[in-house]
Amino acid sequence: MALRLSTADTDFERNFEALVNARREADEDISADVTAIIKDVRTNGDQALQHLTQKFDGHDLEFTGWRVSEAECEAALESLDPNLRIALELAALRIRDYHEGQRPDNRDYIDDAGVRIGARWNAVERAGIYIPGGRAAYPSSVLMNAIPAKVAGVDKIIMVTPTPGGEINPLVLAAAQIADVDEIWRIGGAQAIAALAYGTEKISSVDVITGPGNAWVAEAKRQVYGVVGIDMVAGPSEIVVVADNKNDPDWIAADLLSQAEHDPTSQSILFTDDADYADQVSACVDAQLKQLKTEQTATASWANNGAIIVVDRFEKAVSLIDRLAAEHLELAIDDPQALFKRIRHAGSVFLGRHTPEAVGDYVAGPNHVLPTGRRARFSSGLSVTDFMKRTSFLECDEASLSRIGPAAIALAEAEGLPAHAESIKKRLR
């Protein structure tokens, strides 16, 4: 049974604060194990990858093959059901079009002191993308990670994905072919992240690693950050839905379950201003759960992490929504834009009654790799700039240095750095 709260309750603040701060990540401390795996890969390279793949995924890379060939990807795409191919290609087109608009502009200008100042953006040379392959196959994640990298201008995209028993979903290969991924390796888990970060005999190191994964993958990304860039440390999926009683309760129940079915640790929260409507949605959730192939997972998520919160008016929900800083936020109300203007913290927002979060997972265009676990307070979803870096530059001539140099000399001397001051003074004498 999902948690039920009302802002009218005397203990609402205490209970809501507990909801906000509840840990949904695995309690098991895996950091030491991940550290050992990374050390093993750094020390033993491909030998470690072969051993760990046999241990965790149950196949021998020397037998099943380390790398997926381009011919396999082409064959997967050609043999795809025509409707699925159309869907993948539509998704790819829309994702590419949206991310094209994210490419930043270079700056180059001369300021009032006569100093030339600017910044130039360049793509990283090599990007690694991690695509889960355990609980389910996610061709959409291939598109969402690889296409922004291509738009950014990355030279080479290297994909790693676990292949239990040596098998890989053809949809994933088809998506990789559409997204023009350069290399695909049958390796997953923390060992794959280590290989991308440090390189092995077969796999070259990369500059940036992106993509979702389990707790082991997330911890490995955390540990290699600084050696490489990462997109984020992602946790369990989550959605907040704000809905009034003008919505079909069956729709809203489906929206809540669209995240609950991801994982038992996922979270779905409903805000509504009508207690009777809350009951209707709750009943629809219970009815739909019985019809889902993912019933066991979704039931555990809804029972352990789900919540229904009744507010007397939606304006009072704004501060509560910001405290949750959810990965996904649906505003299924009469004037979603008015509420959206007031909300500061959310990974991605879905406006109106006909914009279910699920459409954003696949074909809308914006990226579905988003901050979780309240990290939307300080971070953003995956974008083109995650695969780029900015280099600033400046140029002074004798006149402009004479205008700004004395102030720099004064600050350098105040900081006790005489060589700094002298490097400027010598040019001004």
C-alpha positions in Angstrom: 0.0 0.0 0.0 1.5 3.3 -1.0 2.0 6.0 1.6 -0.9 8.4 1.9 -0.3 12.0 3.1 -2.3 15.2 3.4 -1.1 18.7 4.0 -4.0 19.0 6.5 -2.4 16.4 8.7 -0.7 17.7 11.9 2.3 15.4 11.3 2.5 16.1 7.5 5.9 18.0 7.7 7.6 15.2 9.6 6.2 12.5 7.3 7.0 14.4 4.2 10.5 15.1 5.3 11.0 11.4 5.9 9.7 10.7 2.4 12.2 13.2 0.9 15.1 11.8 2.8 14.3 8.1 2.5 17.2 6.1 0.9 16.2 3.9 -2.0 19.7 3.0 -3.2 21.0 -0.4 -2.1 22.1 -0.4 1.5 24.9 -2.9 0.8 28.3 -1.2 0.8 29.8 -2.2 -2.6 32.5 0.4 -2.8 35.3 -1.9 -1.6 34.2 -4.6 -4.1 34.1 -2.1 -6.9 37.5 -0.8 -5.9 38.9 -4.3 -6.1 37.4 -4.9 -9.6 38.8 -1.6 -10.9 42.3 -2.5 -9.5 42.0 -6.0 -11.1 41.2 -4.5 -14.5 44.0 -1.9 -14.2 46.5 -4.6 -13.3 45.4 -7.5 -15.4 43.6 -5.9 -18.3 41.9 -8.2 -20.7 42.6 -11.2 -18.5 40.5 -9.6 -15.7 37.7 -8.7 -18.2 37.6 -12.3 -19.4 37.5 -13.7 -15.9 34.9 -11.2 -14.6 32.6 -11.7 -17.6 32.7 -15.4 -17.1 31.9 -14.9 -13.4 29.1 -12.4 -13.7 27.6 -12.9 -17.2 28.3 -16.6 -17.7 30.2 -16.7 -21.0 33.7 -16.9 -22.2 34.7 -13.9 -24.4 37.2 -15.9 -26.3 34.3 -18.2 -27.4 31.4 -15.7 -27.8 33.6 -12.9 -29.1 34.8 -9.7 -27.4 33.4 -7.3 -29.9 30.2 -7.1 -31.9 31.0 -6.6 -35.6 29.5 -4.0 -37.8 28.0 -6.8 -40.0 26.1 -8.1 -36.9 24.6 -4.6 -36.4 23.7 -4.2 -40.0 22.0 -7.6 -40.0 20.1 -6.7 -36.9 18.8 -3.5 -38.4 17.9 -5.2 -41.7 16.0 -8.0 -40.0 14.1 -5.7 -37.7 10.3 -5.6 -37.8 9.4 -2.7 -40.1 7.3 -0.9 -37.5 10.1 -1.1 -34.9 12.6 0.2 -37.4 10.3 3.1 -38.3 9.9 3.8 -34.5 13.7 3.7 -33.9 14.4 5.9 -36.9 11.7 8.5 -35.9 13.1 8.5 -32.3 16.7 9.0 -33.7 15.6 11.9 -35.9 13.8 13.7 -33.2 16.6 13.2 -30.7 19.1 14.5 -33.2 17.0 17.5 -34.1 16.5 18.5 -30.4 20.2 18.1 -29.5 21.4 20.0 -32.6 20.0 23.1 -30.8 22.2 22.5 -27.8 25.5 23.1 -29.5 27.1 26.1 -27.8 28.4 29.1 -29.7 32.0 30.2 -29.5 32.8 33.7 -28.2 35.5 36.1 -29.5 35.3 39.8 -28.9 37.4 42.9 -27.8 36.3 44.5 -24.6 36.4 48.2 -23.5 40.0 47.9 -22.3 41.0 46.6 -25.7 41.6 43.0 -24.5 40.6 40.2 -26.8 38.6 37.7 -24.8 36.7 34.5 -25.8 36.0 30.9 -25.4 36.1 28.0 -27.9 34.2 24.7 -27.6 35.6 21.4 -28.7 34.3 17.9 -28.5 36.2 15.2 -26.6 38.0 12.7 -28.8 36.5 9.5 -27.4 33.3 8.8 -25.5 32.3 5.6 -23.8 28.6 4.8 -23.4 27.2 2.1 -21.0 24.0 0.4 -22.0 22.3 -1.9 -19.5 21.7 -5.5 -20.6 20.5 -7.3 -17.5 16.8 -6.7 -16.4 15.8 -5.4 -19.8 17.2 -4.2 -23.1 17.2 -0.5 -23.8 17.7 0.5 -27.4 16.3 4.0 -26.5 19.3 4.5 -24.1 21.6 3.8 -27.1 20.1 6.6 -29.0 19.9 9.0 -26.0 23.6 8.5 -25.3 25.2 8.1 -28.7 23.4 10.8 -30.7 24.3 13.8 -28.4 27.9 12.6 -28.7 27.7 12.5 -32.5 26.1 15.9 -32.5 28.9 17.2 -30.3 31.5 16.0 -32.8 33.1 13.2 -30.8 35.6 11.3 -33.0 34.8 7.8 -31.7 32.0 6.3 -29.6 32.7 3.1 -27.8 29.7 1.2 -26.4 29.9 -1.5 -23.7 27.0 -3.7 -22.6 26.6 -6.9 -20.6 25.5 -9.9 -22.6 24.3 -12.6 -20.2 25.1 -16.0 -21.7 26.7 -14.1 -24.6 23.3 -13.0 -26.0 22.6 -9.4 -27.0 19.2 -8.0 -28.0 19.1 -7.3 -31.7 17.1 -4.1 -31.0 20.2 -2.7 -29.1 22.4 -3.6 -32.1 19.9 -2.0 -34.5 19.9 1.2 -32.4 23.7 1.3 -32.4 23.7 1.0 -36.1 21.2 3.9 -36.5 23.2 6.0 -34.0 26.5 5.2 -35.8 28.3 3.7 -32.8 31.9 2.9 -33.7 32.7 0.0 -31.4 30.6 -2.4 -29.3 32.1 -4.7 -26.6 30.3 -7.5 -24.8 31.4 -6.4 -21.4 29.3 -5.0 -18.5 29.4 -4.1 -14.9 32.1 -2.2 -13.0 34.8 -4.0 -15.0 33.4 -2.3 -18.2 33.7 1.1 -16.6 37.2 0.4 -15.5 38.2 -0.7 -19.0 36.8 2.5 -20.5 38.5 4.7 -18.0 42.0 3.1 -18.0 42.1 1.0 -21.2 43.2 -2.6 -21.7 45.1 -4.4 -24.4 41.9 -4.6 -26.5 39.9 -1.6 -25.4 41.3 2.0 -25.6 40.5 4.4 -22.8 38.0 7.2 -23.3 37.6 10.8 -22.2 34.0 10.7 -21.0 31.7 7.9 -19.8 27.9 8.2 -19.9 24.9 6.0 -19.5 22.8 4.3 -16.8 23.5 1.1 -14.9 23.1 -0.7 -11.7 24.6 0.2 -8.3 27.9 -1.4 -9.3 28.1 0.7 -12.5 27.2 3.8 -10.6 29.8 3.3 -8.0 32.4 2.5 -10.6 31.6 5.8 -12.4 31.9 7.6 -9.1 35.4 6.1 -8.5 36.8 6.8 -12.0 35.6 10.4 -12.1 38.6 12.6 -12.4 40.4 10.1 -14.6 37.5 10.5 -17.0 34.5 12.8 -17.1 31.1 11.2 -16.3 27.5 12.4 -17.0 26.2 11.7 -13.5 25.9 9.1 -10.8 22.3 7.8 -11.4 20.1 6.1 -8.9 16.6 4.5 -9.0 14.1 6.1 -11.4 11.3 8.4 -10.1 8.3 10.4 -11.2 6.1 13.0 -9.6 2.6 13.5 -11.1 0.5 16.6 -10.3 -3.1 15.9 -11.4 -6.6 17.3 -10.8 -9.8 15.3 -11.0 -10.4 16.3 -14.7 -7.9 13.6 -15.7 -9.0 10.1 -16.3 -7.7 8.3 -13.2 -6.7 5.3 -15.4 -4.3 7.5 -17.3 -2.6 8.9 -14.1 -2.4 5.4 -12.7 -0.6 4.2 -15.8 1.8 7.2 -15.6 2.7 6.3 -12.0 3.3 2.6 -12.9 5.4 3.6 -15.9 8.2 4.3 -13.5 7.3 1.7 -10.8 7.9 -1.1 -13.3 11.5 -0.1 -13.8 12.8 -1.5 -10.5 11.6 -2.3 -7.0 13.5 0.8 -5.8 11.8 3.2 -8.2 9.5 5.8 -6.9 6.1 7.2 -8.0 4.4 10.1 -6.3 1.0 11.7 -7.0 0.0 15.2 -5.9 -3.7 16.0 -6.2 -6.2 18.5 -4.7 -9.1 16.0 -4.4 -9.1 13.2 -1.8 -11.8 11.2 -3.6 -9.8 11.4 -6.9 -6.8 10.1 -5.0 -8.9 7.1 -4.0 -9.9 6.6 -7.7 -6.3 6.7 -8.9 -5.2 4.3 -6.1 -7.9 1.8 -7.2 -6.8 2.1 -10.8 -3.2 1.4 -9.8 -4.3 -1.8 -8.0 -6.3 -2.9 -11.0 -3.6 -2.2 -13.5 -0.9 -3.9 -11.5 -2.7 -7.3 -11.9 -2.5 -6.9 -15.7 1.2 -6.0 -16.0 3.9 -8.5 -16.9 6.1 -6.4 -14.6 3.6 -6.8 -11.8 6.1 -8.1 -9.2 8.5 -5.3 -9.7 5.9 -2.5 -10.0 4.0 -3.8 -6.9 7.2 -3.7 -4.8 8.0 -0.2 -6.0 4.5 1.1 -5.4 4.1 -0.5 -2.0 7.5 0.4 -0.6 8.2 3.8 -2.2 5.0 5.1 -3.8 3.0 8.0 -2.2 -0.2 9.9 -2.7 -0.2 13.5 -1.3 -3.4 15.5 -1.1 -3.0 19.3 -1.1 -5.8 21.9 -0.7 -4.5 23.8 -3.7 -1.7 23.1 -6.2 0.2 26.4 -5.4 1.1 24.8 -2.0 2.7 21.9 -3.8 5.4 24.0 -5.4 7.8 24.0 -2.5 7.1 20.3 -1.9 7.9 19.5 -5.5 11.1 21.4 -5.3 12.2 19.6 -2.2 11.7 16.3 -4.0 13.6 17.6 -7.1 12.3 14.6 -9.1 13.8 13.1 -12.2 10.4 13.3 -14.0 7.6 15.8 -13.3 4.2 15.7 -14.9 1.8 18.6 -14.6 -1.6 17.3 -15.7 -3.7 20.3 -14.8 -5.6 23.2 -16.4 -2.7 25.7 -16.5 0.5 23.7 -16.3 2.6 26.6 -17.6 1.7 28.8 -14.6 2.9 26.1 -12.2 5.9 25.3 -14.3 7.1 28.9 -14.0 7.3 28.6 -10.3 9.1 25.2 -10.1 12.9 25.3 -9.9 14.0 21.7 -9.4 13.1 18.9 -11.8 15.0 16.8 -14.3 12.4 17.0 -17.1 8.9 18.4 -17.0 5.9 17.1 -19.0 3.2 19.8 -19.5 -0.5 19.0 -19.9 -2.9 16.1 -19.8 -1.7 14.6 -23.1 2.1 14.5 -22.3 2.8 11.3 -20.5 6.4 10.9 -19.3 6.7 7.7 -21.3 6.7 9.6 -24.6 9.8 11.4 -23.4 11.5 8.1 -22.8 11.4 7.3 -26.5 10.5 9.8 -29.2 9.9 13.3 -27.9 13.5 14.5 -28.4 14.8 15.8 -25.0 17.2 13.4 -23.3 15.9 10.7 -20.9 19.2 10.4 -19.0 18.3 12.6 -16.1 19.4 13.3 -12.5 17.8 11.2 -9.8 17.8 11.1 -6.0 17.2 14.9 -5.7 20.2 15.7 -7.8 18.1 17.8 -10.0 18.7 20.5 -7.4 22.2 20.9 -8.9 22.5 19.0 -12.1 20.9 18.5 -15.5 20.0 15.8 -17.9 22.6 14.5 -20.5 23.3 17.0 -23.2 25.7 17.7 -26.1 27.9 19.8 -23.7 28.6 16.7 -21.6 30.7 15.6 -24.6 32.4 18.9 -25.0 34.7 21.2 -23.1 35.3 24.9 -23.2 38.7 26.6 -23.6 38.9 30.3 -22.8 41.5 32.5 -24.4 42.6 36.1 -24.2 45.0 38.4 -26.0 46.5 41.7 -24.9 48.5 44.2 -26.8 50.8 46.7 -25.2 48.0 49.3 -24.7 45.5 46.9 -23.2 48.0 45.4 -20.9 48.9 48.8 -19.6 45.2 49.4 -18.8 44.5 46.3 -16.8 48.1 45.2 -15.7 48.5 47.6 -12.7 45.4 46.1 -11.0 46.8 42.6 -11.6 50.2 43.6 -10.1 48.5 45.0 -7.0 46.5 41.8 -6.5 49.6 39.6 -7.1 51.6 41.5 -4.5 48.7 41.4 -2.0 48.7 37.6 -2.4 52.5 37.4 -1.8 53.3 36.2 -5.3 56.1 38.5 -6.5 56.9 36.5 -9.7 53.4 37.0 -10.8 53.7 40.7 -10.4 57.1 40.9 -12.1 55.9 39.0 -15.2 53.5 41.9 -15.8 55.8 44.7 -14.5 58.6 43.8 -16.9 56.2 44.3 -19.9 55.0 47.7 -18.6 58.4 49.3 -18.0 
